[in-house]
Amino acid sequence: MQKKVDHVNKEKKKVENVKGMVGKALHHESSHTKSE
């Protein structure tokens, strides 16, 4: 049971990392287009 929880937490962390990267990329893109 505990192993399953660890796996779920790992997946959640992965999702958070991806969200963060996407957010950074989007923010970078928007600020880049504004300065053009």
C-alpha positions in Angstrom: 0.0 0.0 0.0 2.7 2.5 1.0 4.6 1.8 -2.3 1.5 2.9 -4.2 1.3 6.1 -2.3 4.9 6.8 -3.0 4.3 6.2 -6.7 1.3 8.6 -6.7 3.3 11.3 -5.0 6.1 10.8 -7.5 3.6 11.2 -10.4 2.1 14.3 -8.7 5.6 15.9 -8.4 6.3 15.1 -12.1 3.0 16.9 -13.0 3.9 19.9 -10.9 7.3 20.1 -12.5 5.8 19.9 -16.0 3.3 22.6 -15.0 6.1 24.8 -13.7 8.1 24.4 -16.9 5.1 25.1 -19.1 4.2 28.2 -17.0 7.8 29.4 -17.3 7.8 28.9 -21.0 4.4 30.7 -21.4 5.6 33.6 -19.3 8.8 33.8 -21.2 6.9 33.8 -24.5 4.5 36.5 -23.5 7.2 38.8 -22.1 9.2 38.2 -25.3 6.4 39.1 -27.6 5.6 42.2 -25.6 9.2 43.6 -26.0 9.1 43.0 -29.7 
